[in-house]
Amino acid sequence: MVSLSKDDVVRRMSEALKAGGKMLAHTCPVCGNPLFDIKGEMRCVACDKPVVVVRDQAESGRALLPIVLSSLEGVVVEKIDELTGRLAGLVDLSEIEETARTIDSLLSVLRKSEEIRTAVKQKEQ
Ligand SMILES: [Zn+2]
């Protein structure tokens, strides 16, 4: 995680306020800075992430899961894109096979992540 100077945090907070955000009584579980309500979403301007406020520590891991999974999916998609580009230029059969296998496992990570996220969402409803 990128650590910001206090000035940076203050600047981001004032930007959030200028943009119509509201400072909330809750604090960020990660950095301890006050959270903002920005267009109906609770965000930490210091971490630059949406934050889900939970009642206790036991729930916090689970609340974080969809956020973690969606950033995982972003990374996986980037890697698949990268490997697809590389695959196009390959001629060596074993390299093609290895790259295809890697793409295959990335795709199953993606599918599992989506499955878990859907399951979590359904449980909440
Ligand atoms: Zn934070």
Boltz pocket constraint, residues with backbone or C-beta under 6 A from the ligand:
constraints:
  - pocket:
      binder: B
      contacts: [[A, 28], [A, 29], [A, 30], [A, 31], [A, 32], [A, 33], [A, 44], [A, 45], [A, 46], [A, 47], [A, 48]]
      max_distance: 6.0
